[in-house]
Amino acid sequence: MQRLGWTEADGREHLQKFYGKRSRLQLTEEELDNFLLFLQLTDTPESTLNSQNPTTNN
C-alpha cells in the first residue's frame, strides 16, 4: 500500500468497497490472496481507488 501512496483510510475504503470489511485481518485467506495480488498488479496510484478490482467476481 505504501508503494501505491495509499493511506490507511484508502486501504479501508478499498476493503469496504470490494470485500465489505474494514481490515485485512477480517479477510479470509482467499480474499487476502486476492487483495495482495491486486496490490501487486496495480502500478499507478492514480488508477487504484477508482478502478474495478480485477480479482472479484462482481
Secondary structure per residue as TSV (DSSP state, phi and psi in degrees):
chain	resnum	aa	ss	phi	psi
A	1	M	-	360.0	-35.1
A	2	Q	T	-63.1	-39.7
A	3	R	T	-60.6	-31.6
A	4	L	T	-86.3	-7.6
A	5	G	T	78.9	21.3
A	6	W	-	-80.8	142.3
A	7	T	-	-89.5	172.6
A	8	E	H	-59.4	-38.9
A	9	A	H	-63.4	-39.3
A	10	D	H	-62.0	-44.1
A	11	G	H	-63.0	-44.0
A	12	R	H	-62.4	-41.4
A	13	E	H	-60.4	-44.1
A	14	H	H	-64.3	-46.5
A	15	L	H	-61.4	-40.9
A	16	Q	H	-65.7	-43.1
A	17	K	H	-66.8	-43.6
A	18	F	H	-99.1	-22.4
A	19	Y	H	-124.3	-9.9
A	20	G	S	71.0	24.9
A	21	K	-	-134.1	152.6
A	22	R	S	-96.4	-10.4
A	23	S	S	-142.2	148.0
A	24	R	G	-62.7	-27.8
A	25	L	G	-65.9	-21.8
A	26	Q	G	-86.5	-11.2
A	27	L	S	-74.1	146.5
A	28	T	-	-70.9	168.9
A	29	E	H	-59.6	-41.0
A	30	E	H	-65.2	-44.3
A	31	E	H	-63.3	-40.3
A	32	L	H	-64.2	-42.8
A	33	D	H	-58.7	-43.2
A	34	N	H	-65.5	-41.6
A	35	F	H	-64.1	-44.5
A	36	L	H	-64.5	-38.8
A	37	L	H	-62.5	-43.8
A	38	F	H	-57.4	-45.9
A	39	L	H	-62.8	-39.5
A	40	Q	H	-67.5	-37.2
A	41	L	H	-81.8	-15.3
A	42	T	-	-88.1	124.1
A	43	D	-	-119.3	-4.4
A	44	T	-	-127.8	127.3
A	45	P	H	-58.4	-33.8
A	46	E	H	-66.9	-30.0
A	47	S	H	-94.1	-6.6
A	48	T	H	-75.5	-46.9
A	49	L	T	-77.1	-22.3
A	50	N	T	-103.6	3.7
A	51	S	S	-97.2	163.2
A	52	Q	-	-75.0	144.6
A	53	N	-	-81.2	116.5
A	54	P	T	-70.6	-9.3
A	55	T	T	-101.8	1.6
A	56	T	S	-101.2	162.8
A	57	N	-	-103.5	38.2
A	58	N	-	-77.2	360.0
